[in-house]
Amino acid sequence: MADEIISNLDIVQRHIKQIEEALQILTEEKEISLDTETTLQGNGKLLYLQEYEKNNVANLVALIQDDVKLLHRVAEEFEKMDTKRL
């Protein structure tokens, strides 16, 4: 039995919670003020980059959330298999 993989749904659920908390921090709105010393063009570039970054983070969060759901489903299936064996 030492070579067998035994699932632990509690550990997976704890890891999922930690990942979800990290994702929440990533998606929090951040206040970025425009510079009063630069040109309008500079502020326009800042707004463009801010939107670009926001879209990239949103895509990353969506991918990780899909992985978290899959991880949870797999862990539940392993837990069922472990319970049947015992």
Backbone atoms as SQL, in Angstrom:
CREATE TABLE atoms (id INTEGER PRIMARY KEY, chain TEXT, resi INTEGER, resn TEXT, atom TEXT, x REAL, y REAL, z REAL);
INSERT INTO atoms VALUES
  (1, 'A', 1, 'MET', 'N', 0.816, -1.189, 0.000),
  (2, 'A', 1, 'MET', 'CA', 0.000, 0.000, 0.000),
  (3, 'A', 1, 'MET', 'C', 0.865, 1.260, 0.000),
  (4, 'A', 2, 'ALA', 'N', 2.164, 1.121, 0.242),
  (5, 'A', 2, 'ALA', 'CA', 3.054, 2.280, 0.282),
  (6, 'A', 2, 'ALA', 'C', 3.201, 2.933, -1.090),
  (7, 'A', 3, 'ASP', 'N', 3.043, 2.157, -2.172),
  (8, 'A', 3, 'ASP', 'CA', 3.186, 2.694, -3.520),
  (9, 'A', 3, 'ASP', 'C', 1.883, 3.246, -4.084),
  (10, 'A', 4, 'GLU', 'N', 0.792, 3.064, -3.395),
  (11, 'A', 4, 'GLU', 'CA', -0.501, 3.539, -3.881),
  (12, 'A', 4, 'GLU', 'C', -0.688, 5.017, -3.583),
  (13, 'A', 5, 'ILE', 'N', -1.461, 5.648, -4.446),
  (14, 'A', 5, 'ILE', 'CA', -1.819, 7.049, -4.213),
  (15, 'A', 5, 'ILE', 'C', -3.137, 7.064, -3.465),
  (16, 'A', 6, 'ILE', 'N', -3.151, 7.728, -2.345),
  (17, 'A', 6, 'ILE', 'CA', -4.378, 7.860, -1.563),
  (18, 'A', 6, 'ILE', 'C', -4.740, 9.334, -1.542),
  (19, 'A', 7, 'SER', 'N', -5.958, 9.635, -1.958),
  (20, 'A', 7, 'SER', 'CA', -6.371, 11.036, -2.026),
  (21, 'A', 7, 'SER', 'C', -6.765, 11.558, -0.657),
  (22, 'A', 8, 'ASN', 'N', -6.704, 12.832, -0.540),
  (23, 'A', 8, 'ASN', 'CA', -7.165, 13.493, 0.666),
  (24, 'A', 8, 'ASN', 'C', -7.931, 14.735, 0.235),
  (25, 'A', 9, 'LEU', 'N', -9.232, 14.601, 0.193),
  (26, 'A', 9, 'LEU', 'CA', -10.101, 15.663, -0.295),
  (27, 'A', 9, 'LEU', 'C', -9.960, 16.926, 0.548),
  (28, 'A', 10, 'ASP', 'N', -9.706, 16.780, 1.830),
  (29, 'A', 10, 'ASP', 'CA', -9.550, 17.956, 2.697),
  (30, 'A', 10, 'ASP', 'C', -8.356, 18.808, 2.264),
  (31, 'A', 11, 'ILE', 'N', -7.256, 18.161, 1.913),
  (32, 'A', 11, 'ILE', 'CA', -6.070, 18.900, 1.463),
  (33, 'A', 11, 'ILE', 'C', -6.374, 19.627, 0.159),
  (34, 'A', 12, 'VAL', 'N', -7.028, 18.947, -0.763),
  (35, 'A', 12, 'VAL', 'CA', -7.370, 19.560, -2.048),
  (36, 'A', 12, 'VAL', 'C', -8.277, 20.760, -1.826),
  (37, 'A', 13, 'GLN', 'N', -9.280, 20.599, -0.978),
  (38, 'A', 13, 'GLN', 'CA', -10.187, 21.715, -0.725),
  (39, 'A', 13, 'GLN', 'C', -9.464, 22.895, -0.086),
  (40, 'A', 14, 'ARG', 'N', -8.494, 22.622, 0.779),
  (41, 'A', 14, 'ARG', 'CA', -7.715, 23.691, 1.401),
  (42, 'A', 14, 'ARG', 'C', -6.860, 24.410, 0.343),
  (43, 'A', 15, 'HIS', 'N', -6.267, 23.644, -0.563),
  (44, 'A', 15, 'HIS', 'CA', -5.462, 24.241, -1.625),
  (45, 'A', 15, 'HIS', 'C', -6.343, 25.059, -2.571),
  (46, 'A', 16, 'ILE', 'N', -7.504, 24.546, -2.877),
  (47, 'A', 16, 'ILE', 'CA', -8.427, 25.278, -3.745),
  (48, 'A', 16, 'ILE', 'C', -8.803, 26.611, -3.104),
  (49, 'A', 17, 'LYS', 'N', -9.055, 26.600, -1.815),
  (50, 'A', 17, 'LYS', 'CA', -9.404, 27.841, -1.109),
  (51, 'A', 17, 'LYS', 'C', -8.250, 28.836, -1.190),
  (52, 'A', 18, 'GLN', 'N', -7.023, 28.363, -1.031),
  (53, 'A', 18, 'GLN', 'CA', -5.857, 29.248, -1.112),
  (54, 'A', 18, 'GLN', 'C', -5.710, 29.836, -2.519),
  (55, 'A', 19, 'ILE', 'N', -5.944, 29.014, -3.528),
  (56, 'A', 19, 'ILE', 'CA', -5.861, 29.492, -4.911),
  (57, 'A', 19, 'ILE', 'C', -6.941, 30.531, -5.164),
  (58, 'A', 20, 'GLU', 'N', -8.159, 30.275, -4.694),
  (59, 'A', 20, 'GLU', 'CA', -9.251, 31.222, -4.891),
  (60, 'A', 20, 'GLU', 'C', -8.965, 32.554, -4.196),
  (61, 'A', 21, 'GLU', 'N', -8.353, 32.505, -3.018),
  (62, 'A', 21, 'GLU', 'CA', -7.991, 33.739, -2.315),
  (63, 'A', 21, 'GLU', 'C', -6.934, 34.517, -3.106),
  (64, 'A', 22, 'ALA', 'N', -5.975, 33.809, -3.676),
  (65, 'A', 22, 'ALA', 'CA', -4.944, 34.463, -4.485),
  (66, 'A', 22, 'ALA', 'C', -5.559, 35.091, -5.738),
  (67, 'A', 23, 'LEU', 'N', -6.509, 34.399, -6.344),
  (68, 'A', 23, 'LEU', 'CA', -7.175, 34.932, -7.529),
  (69, 'A', 23, 'LEU', 'C', -7.977, 36.179, -7.190),
  (70, 'A', 24, 'GLN', 'N', -8.576, 36.183, -6.027),
  (71, 'A', 24, 'GLN', 'CA', -9.349, 37.354, -5.610),
  (72, 'A', 24, 'GLN', 'C', -8.436, 38.579, -5.492),
  (73, 'A', 25, 'ILE', 'N', -7.250, 38.382, -4.942),
  (74, 'A', 25, 'ILE', 'CA', -6.287, 39.484, -4.831),
  (75, 'A', 25, 'ILE', 'C', -5.887, 39.985, -6.220),
  (76, 'A', 26, 'LEU', 'N', -5.680, 39.058, -7.153),
  (77, 'A', 26, 'LEU', 'CA', -5.308, 39.443, -8.515),
  (78, 'A', 26, 'LEU', 'C', -6.385, 40.284, -9.193),
  (79, 'A', 27, 'THR', 'N', -7.643, 39.988, -8.915),
  (80, 'A', 27, 'THR', 'CA', -8.736, 40.646, -9.618),
  (81, 'A', 27, 'THR', 'C', -9.246, 41.906, -8.922),
  (82, 'A', 28, 'GLU', 'N', -8.711, 42.220, -7.754),
  (83, 'A', 28, 'GLU', 'CA', -9.142, 43.432, -7.068),
  (84, 'A', 28, 'GLU', 'C', -8.790, 44.655, -7.898),
  (85, 'A', 29, 'GLU', 'N', -9.691, 45.613, -7.923),
  (86, 'A', 29, 'GLU', 'CA', -9.439, 46.859, -8.640),
  (87, 'A', 29, 'GLU', 'C', -8.339, 47.631, -7.931),
  (88, 'A', 30, 'LYS', 'N', -7.408, 48.095, -8.699),
  (89, 'A', 30, 'LYS', 'CA', -6.326, 48.892, -8.151),
  (90, 'A', 30, 'LYS', 'C', -6.466, 50.321, -8.638),
  (91, 'A', 31, 'GLU', 'N', -6.254, 51.238, -7.761),
  (92, 'A', 31, 'GLU', 'CA', -6.366, 52.661, -8.087),
  (93, 'A', 31, 'GLU', 'C', -5.069, 53.125, -8.727),
  (94, 'A', 32, 'ILE', 'N', -5.158, 53.555, -9.965),
  (95, 'A', 32, 'ILE', 'CA', -4.000, 54.118, -10.645),
  (96, 'A', 32, 'ILE', 'C', -4.380, 55.527, -11.067),
  (97, 'A', 33, 'SER', 'N', -3.680, 56.487, -10.527),
  (98, 'A', 33, 'SER', 'CA', -3.995, 57.869, -10.869),
  (99, 'A', 33, 'SER', 'C', -3.167, 58.303, -12.067),
  (100, 'A', 34, 'LEU', 'N', -3.738, 59.189, -12.843),
  (101, 'A', 34, 'LEU', 'CA', -3.029, 59.722, -13.992),
  (102, 'A', 34, 'LEU', 'C', -2.034, 60.769, -13.519),
  (103, 'A', 35, 'ASP', 'N', -0.945, 60.838, -14.220),
  (104, 'A', 35, 'ASP', 'CA', 0.120, 61.770, -13.874),
  (105, 'A', 35, 'ASP', 'C', -0.239, 63.168, -14.369),
  (106, 'A', 36, 'THR', 'N', -0.102, 64.130, -13.527),
  (107, 'A', 36, 'THR', 'CA', -0.406, 65.509, -13.925),
  (108, 'A', 36, 'THR', 'C', 0.804, 66.171, -14.590),
  (109, 'A', 37, 'GLU', 'N', 1.958, 65.510, -14.537),
  (110, 'A', 37, 'GLU', 'CA', 3.189, 66.083, -15.091),
  (111, 'A', 37, 'GLU', 'C', 3.466, 65.613, -16.521),
  (112, 'A', 38, 'THR', 'N', 2.763, 64.585, -16.983),
  (113, 'A', 38, 'THR', 'CA', 3.050, 64.038, -18.313),
  (114, 'A', 38, 'THR', 'C', 2.038, 64.550, -19.323),
  (115, 'A', 39, 'THR', 'N', 2.259, 64.159, -20.545),
  (116, 'A', 39, 'THR', 'CA', 1.376, 64.585, -21.629),
  (117, 'A', 39, 'THR', 'C', 0.113, 63.731, -21.658),
  (118, 'A', 40, 'LEU', 'N', -0.848, 64.184, -22.385),
  (119, 'A', 40, 'LEU', 'CA', -2.082, 63.430, -22.581),
  (120, 'A', 40, 'LEU', 'C', -1.774, 62.105, -23.265),
  (121, 'A', 41, 'GLN', 'N', -0.799, 62.121, -24.183),
  (122, 'A', 41, 'GLN', 'CA', -0.402, 60.893, -24.866),
  (123, 'A', 41, 'GLN', 'C', 0.158, 59.877, -23.873),
  (124, 'A', 42, 'GLY', 'N', 0.954, 60.345, -22.916),
  (125, 'A', 42, 'GLY', 'CA', 1.505, 59.450, -21.898),
  (126, 'A', 42, 'GLY', 'C', 0.406, 58.836, -21.060),
  (127, 'A', 43, 'ASN', 'N', -0.592, 59.619, -20.682),
  (128, 'A', 43, 'ASN', 'CA', -1.718, 59.094, -19.914),
  (129, 'A', 43, 'ASN', 'C', -2.536, 58.109, -20.753),
  (130, 'A', 44, 'GLY', 'N', -2.649, 58.372, -22.035),
  (131, 'A', 44, 'GLY', 'CA', -3.366, 57.457, -22.926),
  (132, 'A', 44, 'GLY', 'C', -2.676, 56.101, -22.998),
  (133, 'A', 45, 'LYS', 'N', -1.342, 56.129, -23.068),
  (134, 'A', 45, 'LYS', 'CA', -0.584, 54.877, -23.088),
  (135, 'A', 45, 'LYS', 'C', -0.759, 54.118, -21.771),
  (136, 'A', 46, 'LEU', 'N', -0.752, 54.857, -20.669),
  (137, 'A', 46, 'LEU', 'CA', -0.951, 54.230, -19.360),
  (138, 'A', 46, 'LEU', 'C', -2.321, 53.546, -19.295),
  (139, 'A', 47, 'LEU', 'N', -3.356, 54.235, -19.772),
  (140, 'A', 47, 'LEU', 'CA', -4.694, 53.642, -19.752),
  (141, 'A', 47, 'LEU', 'C', -4.755, 52.400, -20.636),
  (142, 'A', 48, 'TYR', 'N', -4.104, 52.455, -21.804),
  (143, 'A', 48, 'TYR', 'CA', -4.064, 51.299, -22.699),
  (144, 'A', 48, 'TYR', 'C', -3.377, 50.117, -22.017),
  (145, 'A', 49, 'LEU', 'N', -2.222, 50.361, -21.406),
  (146, 'A', 49, 'LEU', 'CA', -1.483, 49.288, -20.740),
  (147, 'A', 49, 'LEU', 'C', -2.249, 48.746, -19.539),
  (148, 'A', 50, 'GLN', 'N', -2.935, 49.620, -18.835),
  (149, 'A', 50, 'GLN', 'CA', -3.740, 49.185, -17.694),
  (150, 'A', 50, 'GLN', 'C', -4.861, 48.249, -18.164),
  (151, 'A', 51, 'GLU', 'N', -5.529, 48.598, -19.249),
  (152, 'A', 51, 'GLU', 'CA', -6.604, 47.751, -19.779),
  (153, 'A', 51, 'GLU', 'C', -6.040, 46.431, -20.304),
  (154, 'A', 52, 'TYR', 'N', -4.891, 46.491, -20.960),
  (155, 'A', 52, 'TYR', 'CA', -4.231, 45.303, -21.480),
  (156, 'A', 52, 'TYR', 'C', -3.878, 44.351, -20.334),
  (157, 'A', 53, 'GLU', 'N', -3.326, 44.894, -19.269),
  (158, 'A', 53, 'GLU', 'CA', -2.974, 44.078, -18.106),
  (159, 'A', 53, 'GLU', 'C', -4.226, 43.487, -17.454),
  (160, 'A', 54, 'LYS', 'N', -5.255, 44.281, -17.350),
  (161, 'A', 54, 'LYS', 'CA', -6.511, 43.807, -16.750),
  (162, 'A', 54, 'LYS', 'C', -7.077, 42.628, -17.551),
  (163, 'A', 55, 'ASN', 'N', -7.032, 42.712, -18.875),
  (164, 'A', 55, 'ASN', 'CA', -7.515, 41.617, -19.724),
  (165, 'A', 55, 'ASN', 'C', -6.660, 40.368, -19.558),
  (166, 'A', 56, 'ASN', 'N', -5.342, 40.538, -19.483),
  (167, 'A', 56, 'ASN', 'CA', -4.455, 39.387, -19.291),
  (168, 'A', 56, 'ASN', 'C', -4.710, 38.702, -17.953),
  (169, 'A', 57, 'VAL', 'N', -4.889, 39.493, -16.914),
  (170, 'A', 57, 'VAL', 'CA', -5.175, 38.925, -15.594),
  (171, 'A', 57, 'VAL', 'C', -6.514, 38.194, -15.621),
  (172, 'A', 58, 'ALA', 'N', -7.516, 38.781, -16.260),
  (173, 'A', 58, 'ALA', 'CA', -8.834, 38.135, -16.348),
  (174, 'A', 58, 'ALA', 'C', -8.733, 36.790, -17.063),
  (175, 'A', 59, 'ASN', 'N', -7.964, 36.734, -18.142),
  (176, 'A', 59, 'ASN', 'CA', -7.771, 35.475, -18.865),
  (177, 'A', 59, 'ASN', 'C', -7.058, 34.445, -17.996),
  (178, 'A', 60, 'LEU', 'N', -6.028, 34.867, -17.303),
  (179, 'A', 60, 'LEU', 'CA', -5.284, 33.975, -16.414),
  (180, 'A', 60, 'LEU', 'C', -6.182, 33.445, -15.303),
  (181, 'A', 61, 'VAL', 'N', -6.960, 34.324, -14.710),
  (182, 'A', 61, 'VAL', 'CA', -7.871, 33.921, -13.634),
  (183, 'A', 61, 'VAL', 'C', -8.882, 32.894, -14.154),
  (184, 'A', 62, 'ALA', 'N', -9.434, 33.127, -15.331),
  (185, 'A', 62, 'ALA', 'CA', -10.411, 32.189, -15.900),
  (186, 'A', 62, 'ALA', 'C', -9.780, 30.810, -16.116),
  (187, 'A', 63, 'LEU', 'N', -8.563, 30.776, -16.633),
  (188, 'A', 63, 'LEU', 'CA', -7.870, 29.497, -16.848),
  (189, 'A', 63, 'LEU', 'C', -7.617, 28.779, -15.524),
  (190, 'A', 64, 'ILE', 'N', -7.167, 29.514, -14.530),
  (191, 'A', 64, 'ILE', 'CA', -6.888, 28.896, -13.229),
  (192, 'A', 64, 'ILE', 'C', -8.174, 28.406, -12.583),
  (193, 'A', 65, 'GLN', 'N', -9.252, 29.176, -12.720),
  (194, 'A', 65, 'GLN', 'CA', -10.529, 28.734, -12.152),
  (195, 'A', 65, 'GLN', 'C', -11.005, 27.439, -12.802),
  (196, 'A', 66, 'ASP', 'N', -10.817, 27.320, -14.112),
  (197, 'A', 66, 'ASP', 'CA', -11.169, 26.064, -14.792),
  (198, 'A', 66, 'ASP', 'C', -10.326, 24.912, -14.246),
  (199, 'A', 67, 'ASP', 'N', -9.037, 25.151, -14.043),
  (200, 'A', 67, 'ASP', 'CA', -8.161, 24.114, -13.494),
  (201, 'A', 67, 'ASP', 'C', -8.564, 23.731, -12.073),
  (202, 'A', 68, 'VAL', 'N', -8.977, 24.712, -11.286),
  (203, 'A', 68, 'VAL', 'CA', -9.408, 24.447, -9.912),
  (204, 'A', 68, 'VAL', 'C', -10.650, 23.555, -9.915),
  (205, 'A', 69, 'LYS', 'N', -11.596, 23.840, -10.799),
  (206, 'A', 69, 'LYS', 'CA', -12.803, 23.013, -10.891),
  (207, 'A', 69, 'LYS', 'C', -12.442, 21.575, -11.272),
  (208, 'A', 70, 'LEU', 'N', -11.544, 21.430, -12.239),
  (209, 'A', 70, 'LEU', 'CA', -11.110, 20.101, -12.661),
  (210, 'A', 70, 'LEU', 'C', -10.391, 19.382, -11.522),
  (211, 'A', 71, 'LEU', 'N', -9.519, 20.080, -10.833),
  (212, 'A', 71, 'LEU', 'CA', -8.804, 19.507, -9.699),
  (213, 'A', 71, 'LEU', 'C', -9.772, 19.000, -8.638),
  (214, 'A', 72, 'HIS', 'N', -10.794, 19.780, -8.374),
  (215, 'A', 72, 'HIS', 'CA', -11.782, 19.390, -7.366),
  (216, 'A', 72, 'HIS', 'C', -12.551, 18.139, -7.803),
  (217, 'A', 73, 'ARG', 'N', -12.951, 18.107, -9.078),
  (218, 'A', 73, 'ARG', 'CA', -13.674, 16.929, -9.582),
  (219, 'A', 73, 'ARG', 'C', -12.803, 15.676, -9.512),
  (220, 'A', 74, 'VAL', 'N', -11.549, 15.802, -9.911),
  (221, 'A', 74, 'VAL', 'CA', -10.633, 14.652, -9.878),
  (222, 'A', 74, 'VAL', 'C', -10.430, 14.181, -8.444),
  (223, 'A', 75, 'ALA', 'N', -10.255, 15.120, -7.530),
  (224, 'A', 75, 'ALA', 'CA', -10.063, 14.753, -6.119),
  (225, 'A', 75, 'ALA', 'C', -11.294, 14.032, -5.576),
  (226, 'A', 76, 'GLU', 'N', -12.469, 14.496, -5.950),
  (227, 'A', 76, 'GLU', 'CA', -13.696, 13.820, -5.493),
  (228, 'A', 76, 'GLU', 'C', -13.771, 12.397, -6.041),
  (229, 'A', 77, 'GLU', 'N', -13.378, 12.209, -7.304),
  (230, 'A', 77, 'GLU', 'CA', -13.395, 10.869, -7.896),
  (231, 'A', 77, 'GLU', 'C', -12.388, 9.944, -7.204),
  (232, 'A', 78, 'PHE', 'N', -11.203, 10.460, -6.918),
  (233, 'A', 78, 'PHE', 'CA', -10.217, 9.660, -6.189),
  (234, 'A', 78, 'PHE', 'C', -10.733, 9.309, -4.797),
  (235, 'A', 79, 'GLU', 'N', -11.388, 10.251, -4.169),
  (236, 'A', 79, 'GLU', 'CA', -11.933, 10.011, -2.832),
  (237, 'A', 79, 'GLU', 'C', -12.979, 8.884, -2.878),
  (238, 'A', 80, 'LYS', 'N', -13.811, 8.888, -3.899),
  (239, 'A', 80, 'LYS', 'CA', -14.815, 7.822, -4.069),
  (240, 'A', 80, 'LYS', 'C', -14.131, 6.466, -4.256),
  (241, 'A', 81, 'MET', 'N', -13.072, 6.455, -5.091),
  (242, 'A', 81, 'MET', 'CA', -12.355, 5.201, -5.334),
  (243, 'A', 81, 'MET', 'C', -11.686, 4.703, -4.050),
  (244, 'A', 82, 'ASP', 'N', -11.102, 5.618, -3.269),
  (245, 'A', 82, 'ASP', 'CA', -10.465, 5.238, -2.012),
  (246, 'A', 82, 'ASP', 'C', -11.485, 4.662, -1.033),
  (247, 'A', 83, 'THR', 'N', -12.644, 5.277, -0.980),
  (248, 'A', 83, 'THR', 'CA', -13.692, 4.833, -0.054),
  (249, 'A', 83, 'THR', 'C', -14.178, 3.433, -0.429),
  (250, 'A', 84, 'LYS', 'N', -14.288, 3.170, -1.724),
  (251, 'A', 84, 'LYS', 'CA', -14.733, 1.845, -2.181),
  (252, 'A', 84, 'LYS', 'C', -13.717, 0.767, -1.823),
  (253, 'A', 85, 'ARG', 'N', -12.411, 1.118, -1.874),
  (254, 'A', 85, 'ARG', 'CA', -11.367, 0.142, -1.591),
  (255, 'A', 85, 'ARG', 'C', -11.297, -0.211, -0.106),
  (256, 'A', 86, 'LEU', 'N', -11.661, 0.744, 0.736),
  (257, 'A', 86, 'LEU', 'CA', -11.540, 0.502, 2.176),
  (258, 'A', 86, 'LEU', 'C', -12.754, -0.188, 2.629);
